[in-house]
Amino acid sequence: MKNIKGIYIGYAENLEPQSRAFEEVGGELIKGNLGGSSSGNSLLSPKNGDNSKIDQVVSLLEETKAQSLVLQGHGFPLNKDFFEAVSKVETFKGLACFGHGFDGIDIDSASSNGILVSNAASFGTEEVSNHALMLLLVCAKKFVLHDKLVRQGVWTREYLSPMGHISGQTLGIVGIGNIGRAMGRKAKALGMKIIAFDPMVSSWDFKEYGFEIASSINDLCKKSDYVTLHCFLNSATEKLMSAEQFRLMKETAYLINCSRGPVV
């Protein structure tokens, strides 16, 4: 594990936490500078985009003999051209991306070129689930509507109904990875019944978390007072929530999406 080198490419100025992680295993993190325009500001670049910086990345890897890249708003696509180029650098083994999803990465090309790819799967679990729970409460109490009315000097009960009691209502969770499980744990503390759909998870896991298993996304939509999405984006989950699912939902139900936009 000694002499591990990584190159950070991104917009962060303070790399102390990342550098410390490398140092703990006897490694070194180098801040890479691609020159020209500044890096992008999104966590992952799309598969298709400007390849102009790929040659610079390859040069950095060759000069430093770094085995890895740490990317955050790096400003170039992680596509077939990228993985084919970096795979030719003998010392290079893999990359780590800030963020949860892989939808901005050509995973097939990475695999075929022998490049390891990792994400920051545990980062933000509690805060993203807190955010989803906040949105649920905002919907449940019609907070935005009543905030606007109060700011306009209107104090009325006209729009309160229907407003169900959260305790005893059903929350449908799509995707019970780290964030989905955290959301379920917190919603149960409010007295909510949890039903979940995740075809990638065994029935034993549902039992362990105390979640009822939905037989399908449609079954979940029919039964839920709130539907919250916590799945990754790929070809199987794109447009998972479409017109059919919305028609099946209760008229009073809410959808909360803290996954990727195209899942809806």
N, C-alpha and C positions, 0 to 999 in steps of 0.2 A: 504493500500500500504506500510505500514511500515514493517521493518524487512525482506525485500526481500533479499535473498542471491543468488548469482550466482557464478559459478565456471568457470573461463577462462582456457581453455586448448588449447595451441597453441605455436607459436614460437615468438610472439611479446614480447619485453622487456619492452616497455613503454605502460602501460595500463591506463595512465592518462585520455584519452578521454572516454574510456569505464567505468572506475571507477566513473568519474564525472556523467555520465548518471545514474548510479545506485544510487549515492548519492543524486541526485536531487529528487528522489522519496523515499528517506529515506532508501535506500538499501545499500548493500555491495557486492563488487566483489572480489572474492578470486582467486588468481592464483594457479591453481592445478598443481601438479607435479606427473606424473605417474611413474617416475623412469625408469631405464633401458635405452633403446635407445631413441634418441631424437624424437620429434614428426615429422610427415611428413611435406612436404613443399608444398602440394597442398591444394587448398581451401576446397575441399570436397573429402573424401575417397570414394572408390567404394562400392557398396552394398555387394560385396563378397570380403573377405580379412581376415586378421589375427584378430581373436577375443581375443587374449591373454590379451589385456588391459581392456577388458570390466569389469572384476571382480574388477580391480583397480578403475575404474570409479564408480562402484556401491559402493565400500567402501568409496570413497570420498564423495559421496552424503549422505550416511548414517552418516558419522562422522560429516559433516558440517550442515546437514539438509537443504541443498541448494535446492531451488525450480527450478533452471534453470542451464543450461550449455550454455556457449558462446564458440563456437568452431572455430578454425582457423588453418588449417593444423594439425589436431589433431592426425592423425596417426592410426586411427582405423575405421572400417566400421560402417556405420549407417544402419545396416541391421536388419532382423527379430530377431536375437539373441540379439542384442543390445537393441532394444525397449522392448522386453519381459523382459529383465533383469532389466532395469531402471524403468519399470512400477511397479515393486514390491516394490520400495522405496516410501513409503507413501507420503512423502513431495514433491516429484519431480513432476513438472508439464509440463516442456517443454524445448526446446533448440532453440538457435539462431545461424545460420551459416553465416560466412562471404561469400560473393559471391551471384550471382543472381539465379543460377539454382537449381533445386531440383533433377537433374538426378543422383546424387550420393547418394540419400537418399531413403530408402524404405518407401515411404509415406503411402502406404497401411498398413504396419505394425505399423507405428506411429499412424495412425488413429484407428486401431483396438485395440491398447493398451492405447488409450486415452491420447497420448502425443502430445502437441502442437509443431509445427515446424514453424520457420520463417526464412526468408533470409534477405539479405541486399539489398532489391530491388531498393532503391533510390541511392545507392552508385555507383559512377562512371558514372552516366547517361551522364553528359556533356563530360567527357573525352573519354568515349567509342565512343560516337557519333562523337567527334572531330577526333578520330583515324580512324573511318570509312570514314569520309569525307577526311582526309588526304590520305587514300588509294585510294579513288576515283580520287583525283587530281593527284596522282602519276601515276595511270593508264591512265588518260585522256591525260596527257602530255608525256607519255612514259618515265618517269623520270629515271627509273632504267637503261633502255637501253642507254639513252643518257648520263647518268652519267658515265657509263662504257666506252663509246666511248671517251668522253672527257678525262677521266683519261688515256686512251691509246694514247692520242694525236690526236684523229680523230675528225674533225669538219665537219659534213656533214648534208645535208638536205634529204639524201636518204631515211631515215626511218620515216620522219615526217607524210607522208600520209599513211593511213587515220587518221586524227586527227580532230575530230569535235569540234565545239564551245560548251562549257559546257552550256552556256545560251541557253535555248530552247530545250535541250536534255531531255530525260525522265529517271527519276530514279524510279525503282521499289523497293518498300520496303516490305519485308516479315516479318510481325509482327510489329504492331504499339503500343507496350507498351511504357514505359518511353523512352527507347533508340531510338526506331524506330521513335517516334514522334519528338524527338530532332533532329534526322538526317534529317527528312523531313523539319523541320523548317529552318535548316541551309542551306539545298540544295535549298530551295525556295529563299533564299536570294541571291543565285548565278544565279537566273533566270531559274532554272530547273522546269520541269513539274513533279509532283509527282503522281504516281499510286501505290496503296498499296493493299496487300492481307492479311487479317486476319479474319478468320471465327469466331473468338471469340469476335469480336468487332461489335457494331451496326452501321447501316448506318448513324445514326445521328452523331456518333463520327467522321466518315470519313468527313462528311460535315463540322463539327466544325473545323477540322484541315485543310480543304481545299485540301483533297486528293481525287483523283479519285479512285473509287472502281474497283479492278480487280475481275472478276467473278471467277477466279481460278488461281492457280499458273502457269498453262500453258498460260493463257491469259496474265498474267504479264510478263512472259518470252518473249513472242512474241513481246510485245510493248516496252520493256525497252532497253535503251542504257547501263544502269548499273543496276545490281540487287544486293541489299544489304540485308543480312539476319540478323534479330534481333529477332528470335523466340527462345523459350526454347526447350530443347531436351526431348522428350518423345516418346512413341510408334507411335504417329501420325505424328511427325515431323522427325523421323529418316529417312534418305535418301529421304527427301522431294525434294531435288535437285538431280536428277539422270540423266541417259543417255537421257531419253525422254525430260526433260526440257532443257538440253544443246543443243539438236538437234533443239529445237524451238527458241533458242536465236539467235539474229542477229550475223553474223560473226564477227562484230566489237564490240560486247557487252562484258562487263566485269562482273565477279561475285566477290563480296566482302563478306567475311564471318566473322562476328564478333560475331557469336553465338557459338554453339558447333560444333566440327569437324564432328561428325556423321550425322549432318543434311544434309551434302553433301555426 
